Amino acid sequence: MGKIFVPDAQDFPSQAEVAIIGGGVLGTATAFHASKAGLDAVVLEMRDSLGSLTTTASEECFRAQFSEPENVAMMKASIAVFENFADVIGIPGYDISLHQQGYLFFTADLNGPEKLRAQVAHQRSIGLDDVEFWTGDEVRSHFSWASPQVTAATWRAKDGWLSAHELTYGFAKGSDARFLLRTKATGILVDGHGVAGVETNRGTIATRTVVIAAGPFSGKVAQLAGVELPLTLLRRQKFIVAPHPDIPPDAPMTIDLSKGAYWRPEVGGAALGWADALPEQPAAPLEKVPTDWTFPPLVLEEVMKLAPFWAKVAEGLKREDVFLSAGQYTVTPDHKPVLGPYLDVPGLFLNVGYSGHGVMASPEGSRYVVATITGELCPEDNPFSFERFARGIVTVSAEKMVL
């Protein structure tokens, strides 16, 4: 079982085979796969606990409804891990609060049926054989709360949400790694052979392999090795609404395809958000991301258009019924993660840039990274390698900011 502790001079490790910078879900998943590969892994987390920054700000959802084969494959593999998580980590009965209540992408657009039929046909052609096309009437036959305006939808029953906190700690507990809290990386040492170690506020760890998995701080960490990454940070807000009898507890993750506003059930209430509710500018990495109380009314006004029951819920809401929070997406030019080696600095590996899909892709994305460390996966066979930028083959993903 992984050891999670605040190190002192006596138990601070002087060396490790792999040093992972960042103790969110990506860092702990990387440590899990590294230890399963027989590597001595140490995770450096600057905060008081694991998964307390971007991971905890996540909407905690997962889906395989993507339009690119590499994304579909990564998400299907990750969801298989979620479905069998206790067995995967070797802790019988371990619960990540898995809710496979589906993802419903619906629209009121008149061309919705034609567009979404074609989308489902494409998704089936690239390996997502259980995604379904629904007409507006079929949507309403399954979910009576859907507006008469809905013309079409896509649906996958095995998509859903989970507890990102339990997922993070499950990966940590199921590993043999050491997790050093309140331990901040302050330098990455490089010599003629590549990475030579990591300097921290508690001492130096000698290592030839460093993985950057620091969420919005990944760009700053990479600069410690003289590396500039093409990452943009954008604020993303969400809010939780207290329990209300009109919120259907059996509803799926529900997203208006035209605008991107979404909601899902959450312990009698709901979680809601909308990436485009407010204009957002690129920002520096923050440990405490500010919130804007103009955000919840904008989202509620939007979601009630295709799910009219929200008008009744919103009518009686008080400020104490709404819990607003914010985090930062770490976005790449093509909205896909960067996984694997940074070839100009031997020994430096990246697990960054998931563009809002970090929790859902964490099992398989982190496995990819470790597979590049062990040599199981060659960079040229990795669709998420940093080298795609150098080769000029970057195209903007159709998935971009949709949850």
N, C-alpha and C positions, 0 to 999 in steps of 0.2 A: 504494500500500500504506500502511496506517495506520502512524503513527509512535508507538511506545510508549517512553516515556522519563521520567526524573526531571528536571524542568525546573530550570534555574538562572536567574539574573537576566537573562541574555542571550537565552534562548529561551522564557521564560515569555510566553504570548500575552496581549496587553492587551485583545483583543476577540475575539468570535466571534459567528456568527449564532445558534448553538445551543450552550448549555452543558449537558451531561448530568452529573448528580451520581450516581455509582455506576458502578463498572467491572466488575460481574458480567456474566452472560450477557445480562441485559435491557439494561444500559447499552451494551454493545458492539453488540447487535442494533439498538438505537435509533440508534447512531452509524452503523452500516452503512446503514440505510434513509435516514437524514438525508443522508449523503454522496451516495447514489444519487439523491436528490432535488435535488442541487445545492447543498446547504447546507453551510457551513463549520462543522463540529462539533468541539467539544472535550469530552473526557470527563475528569472529576475523580475519581480513585481514591485514597482515603486510605491504602491498604495498599501493600505492596511489589510486588504483582503483580495482574494482572487475575484475576477469577473465583476468588479465594482465600478467600471467606467462605461465603455461602450456596450459591453455585454448586457449590463443591467438596464440600459436605455433602449434595448431592442424591443421590437414588437413580438419577438419569440416565435415567429411563424416559419413554416417551411412549405415548399411546393416544388413539384417537378414540372409544372407548366411553364416551360421555356421554349424558345424557338430555335435554339442552336444546339446541335447534337452534343457538343462537349458539355454544355450546361445541363442538358437533360440527363446525361450519363452521370455527372457529378452529383446532381441532386437525388437521383434514384438510389445511388449507392449510399448517400448520406441518410436518406429516409430509411433504408434497410437497417442501418445502424441504430437509428432511433427506435425502430420497431422491436429490436432485439437487444436493447442497450444493456440490460442487466447481464445477459450472457456475454456480450462483447467485452465488458469491463471485468467480468468475473466476480460480480457481487450479487448473489441471489436476492431477488426481491427489490433491487434498487429501482426507484420510481422517479421518472422525469416528467410526470404528469402529462403524458402524451394524449392529445386530443386530435384524433383524425376525423374531424367533422367536415372536411372538404374545403376547397377554395372555389368560390363562385365569382367569375369575372363576367359581369353583365353590362348591357348597354341599352340605351333608348334610341340609338341611331337607326335611321331607316335602312341603311345599308348593312346593319349589324348581322343579319342572317347570312348574307353572302360572304362578308368578310370573315366571320367566325367559323363558318363551315370550311372555308379554305385554310384557316389557321389550324383547325383541328386535323384536317387531312395532312397538313405539313408536319404537325407534331407526331402524328401516328407514323409517318414515313421515316422519322428519325428516332424511333424507338419508344415513344410514349403511347403505348397501345391501349391504355385505360382512360385516356382523356375523352370527354364526351361533348358533343354539340347539343345544345338545347334551344328550342324555340322559346319565345316569350311565354306562350301558354304552358309549355313544359316547366319553365321556371316557376310559374305561379302554381302549378299543380304540386310541386315539391315544397314551395315556400309561399304560403298564402299572403305573407306580408309584402311581397314584391309588387311594385307599382304596375298598373295597366300599361304604362308607357314602355316597359321593358320589351325589347324586340328579340333579343337573343342572348346567349351566354355560353361560356365554356365551363366545364365542371370536371373535377377530379376528386373522387371520394377519399383517397389516401393522403391528400394534403391536409395541413392543419397547423397546430401549434403545440408548444411544450414549455417546460420551465427551463429557461436558459441558466439560471443559478444552479439547479440540480445537474444539468448537463455538464456545466463547467466543473463542478466539484466531483462529479462521477468520473470524468476523464482523469482528474488529479488523483482521486483515491484508487482508481484502477491501474495506475501506473506505478513504476518503481522510482520515479523521479523525485528530486528535491525541489521544493517551491520556497524561494526566499522572499519573504514579505519585507516591505519598507527598505527595499534594496534597489537603488536606482543606478542604471547604467550611465556612466559619465564619460566613457571613452571606449573605442574599439581599437585594439592594438593590431597593427599590420606590419609585417616584416617582408623580407624578400620572397618568402614562400606563400604569403597571403595572411589570413587572419591568424593572430597569435594569442589573443586574449581579450578579456573585457574588464575594464576598470569600473568599479562601482564606488558608492559612498561608504562601503564597508571593507573594501579591499579589492584585489585583482584576482581574477580567475583565469588561469592559463587554459586555452582551448584552441583547437584548429578549426572549429565549426561554430558559427554563430547564426542563429535564425532570428530575424526581425519579425515579430508578431505583435507590434505595439499599437495596433489600431490607429487612431488619429495622430499618435506621436511617432509613427513609423518613419515619416520623412525626416523628422528631427534626429531620430536614432541613426538613420542611414548616413546623415551628414557627419556623424562621429567617425565614419570610415571614409569620408570624402566622397560619398555617393549622393547624387541628386535623383530622386524618384519622381515620376510624373503623377503626383497625387494631389487632389483637390479636396478640401474639407468643406462640407456643407452641413449646416444645422438641420436636424430633423426633429420635429416635436411630435409628441403623442399625448393623449390623456385618457384617463380611466374615469368612467361614469359609475357612480355608486349603484347598487342593485335597484332595479325598477321592474315592476310586474309586467310591463309591456315589452321588455326586451326579451326576445325568444332565446332561451338557453341552448337550444339545439341547432341554432343557425350556424352556417359555415363562416369562414373568413370571406367577407363580401366586399367586392371592389367594383366601383364604377369605372369601366374601361375608358370612358370618354374624358373623365377628369382626373381619376386616380384616387379620389376620396374612398376611404375604407372603414370598416368596423368589423368586430368579431365579439362574441360573448366572452365575458370574464367574470367568473364567480358571482353570477346573478346580475351583474352590470355589463359593461362592455368596454373595449379598448378601441379608440378611434384615432385617425390621423389622415393627413393629406399633404403630400410633398409640395404641391404647388399652391397651397393656401396663401402663402406669403412669399414675396420675393426674397431669395437668400443669396448672399454674396460669399465667395470663398473667404475662409477665416483661418486664423492660427489655431493650433491644437489647444483645447481647453479641458481642464479637469472639471470645471463647473460651467455648463452651457446654459446661458440665460434663456428664460421662457418669455412668451408674449401672450398675454391673456386675451388678445383679440383673436387668437388662433381657434379656441374651441367653438365660438359662435359661427365662424366661417365654415368649419368642418360640419357642424350640425346642420347648418342651412343647406349644405351640399348633399349630405347623405340622405336627408329626408325626401329628396326629389324622387329617388327610386325605391326608397323604403319609407313610406309615409308615416309609419308608427313613430318615427323619430320626432315628428312635430309634437306629438303628445308628450313624449319624454322630455323634450327640450322646454316645453311650456312651464313645467314645474321645477326645473332644475335650479338649485341654489349653488353658490360658489363652493360651499363646503361639500357638495356632491361631486365635484370635479377635481381630479388630481392630475396636474399638468407636469410634464417632465420633458427633457430634451437631451439629445446626444448629437454626435457628428458622424456622418457618412464619410468614409475615405474612398474617394472616387478616382478611377483611372480613365484615360481617354476613351476606352472602348467599353467601360462599365463591367469589365471582367477582372478577376483577381490576378495578381502577379505571384506565381508560385515557383519556387526552385532557386537555382543558383544565380548570383550576379557574377557573371564570368570574369569580369575585369578585376575582381577581388576574390581570389580563390579561398573557399571556406565560408563565404558570406552567402546566406540563403534568405529568401523572402517569402513571407506568408502574409500578404498585405493586399489592400485595395479591392475588397469584395463589393464595394459600391452599394451597401445596404443588405447584402446577402450572406454576411459572415456567419451568423448562427446556423442558418439552414445548410450551409455548405461546409461547416467546420470539420465534420468527420472525414469526408473524402478529400477536401482541399488540403488538410493537414497530412493526410496519408500520402498525397502526391509529393509534398515537400520532403517528407522523410524518405520516400522512394528515390528522390533525386540525390539525397545525401548518401544513401547506401549503394547507389548505382543501378538500382532496379529499373529506374525510369531515366532515359536519356533526355537531355534538354530538347533535342530535335523532335522527340515524340511527345512533348509536353505542350498542349495547346495554350497553356497559361504562362508560358515562360516569358521572362523579361525580354528575351531576344526578339520577340515578335515586334517590338517597337523599333529595334535596330533594323529589322528586315523590311520595315515599312508595310506590313500586312495588316495593320490595325484597321478594323472597321467598327463603327459604333454599333453596339449590341442593341437589338430590338427590345432587350429586357430592361433598359436602363433603370429608371427610378421606381418601377412598379414593385410593390412588395411581393 
